[in-house]
Amino acid sequence: MLEDIRINMMTRIVQKRKLCNGWKQNYGPLVKVKFDADKKDYVEWQLIWNGENGCKLRKGSYQYTADLSQRICNCRSWQISGIPCSHAC
């Protein structure tokens, strides 16, 4: 039974590698969809530059600080998912 599981895992890894080699970007299609949706949302935010790599974003009563060099944002979405949030876009 363990040998069957090992063979199934090896074939699955090969299939996934072939799928990933067909990508045109350095990230997957689901990440691209989320990133594109976040890019559309960022137009509504007011950007205030506060240094070399950081900025403050405001929209109504909401405000966030994003540091591009450390890849962090106060909303913490970027740190959790690894995909830049709309504030970082």
PADRENKE-808526 format. One line per field, with one value per residue (C-alpha): x, y, z. Coordinates in steps of 0.001 Angstrom, whole numbers, plus 524288, in hexadecimal, padded with zeros to 5 digits. Layout:
BEGIN
east	[X | ...] $
north	[Y | ...] $
up	[Z | ...] $
# end
This chain:
BEGIN
east	[80000 | 80B0E | 81149 | 80489 | 803C4 | 811E4 | 80F6C | 8031A | 80A66 | 8158E | 80C34 | 804C2 | 81150 | 814C9 | 80734 | 807AD | 81548 | 81087 | 80500 | 80DBE | 8173C | 80BFF | 809F5 | 80DB5 | 81060 | 81821 | 80B70 | 7FF30 | 7F283 | 7EACC | 7F4C4 | 7F3C4 | 7E4F0 | 7E621 | 7F0E2 | 7E8FD | 7DD19 | 7E586 | 7EB24 | 7DD6D | 7DA7E | 7E6A6 | 7E1EA | 7D8E7 | 7E3E8 | 7EB1A | 7F9D4 | 802B0 | 81119 | 81844 | 82613 | 82E3F | 82686 | 81A4D | 80D6D | 800D8 | 7F3FC | 7E718 | 7D92F | 7CECC | 7D12C | 7D9F6 | 7E89B | 7F3AF | 8026D | 80999 | 81847 | 81C54 | 82A44 | 825F7 | 8198D | 81077 | 803A0 | 7FB85 | 7F004 | 7F8C9 | 7F2EE | 8000C | 80718 | 7FC9A | 7FADA | 807D3 | 8003A | 800F7 | 7F466 | 7ED66 | 7F4C2 | 801E5 | 7FDF3] $
north	[80000 | 80987 | 806BD | 80A46 | 8170A | 81A29 | 817A4 | 81FF4 | 82B1F | 82A5A | 82AED | 83625 | 83DF4 | 83BF6 | 8404B | 84C7F | 84FE0 | 84F02 | 857B7 | 861DA | 8620C | 866C0 | 87331 | 87FE8 | 88710 | 8837A | 880FE | 87902 | 87CE0 | 87DB2 | 8872E | 88F62 | 89048 | 894F3 | 89E9A | 8A448 | 8A5F8 | 8ACFC | 8B5F0 | 8BA7F | 8BDD0 | 8C61E | 8D129 | 8D60D | 8D7BB | 8E49D | 8E287 | 8EA59 | 8E710 | 8E67C | 8E27A | 8DA69 | 8CDC6 | 8D0E7 | 8D7C2 | 8DAB8 | 8D7F5 | 8DE3A | 8DBD7 | 8E26B | 8DF03 | 8D36B | 8D4EE | 8CB31 | 8CBF3 | 8C374 | 8C118 | 8BC02 | 8B84F | 8AF86 | 8AB2E | 8AE6D | 8B5C4 | 8B93B | 8B182 | 8A556 | 89F2E | 89FD1 | 898B1 | 88E30 | 88AD9 | 88F32 | 8963A | 8A525 | 8AB2A | 8B645 | 8BFFA | 8BAC0 | 8BA96] $
up	[80000 | 80328 | 7F60B | 7EF22 | 7F6B6 | 7F334 | 7E4B9 | 7E4E4 | 7EB50 | 7E180 | 7D5F5 | 7DC34 | 7DE14 | 7CFB6 | 7CB5F | 7D3EA | 7CEF0 | 7C0CE | 7C427 | 7CAB1 | 7BF42 | 7B6B2 | 7BEA8 | 7B80C | 7C4EB | 7D0FB | 7D847 | 7D621 | 7CF6F | 7DC33 | 7E1D6 | 7D574 | 7D6D5 | 7E4EC | 7E18C | 7D63A | 7DF13 | 7E92B | 7DEBA | 7DB21 | 7E950 | 7EB88 | 7E2A0 | 7ED6F | 7F775 | 7F9AD | 7FA12 | 80332 | 8018C | 80EA1 | 80B37 | 801F9 | 80286 | 80A3E | 80810 | 80F2A | 80859 | 80BE0 | 80793 | 80FCF | 81E0B | 81AA9 | 819ED | 8186F | 817D4 | 80E0C | 80E03 | 800B3 | 80456 | 80F99 | 8088B | 813BF | 814F5 | 820DB | 81B8B | 81CC7 | 8109F | 8099B | 814A4 | 815C1 | 80766 | 8019A | 7F6D8 | 7F708 | 7FC25 | 7F549 | 7FDDB | 7F97E | 7EB32] $
# end
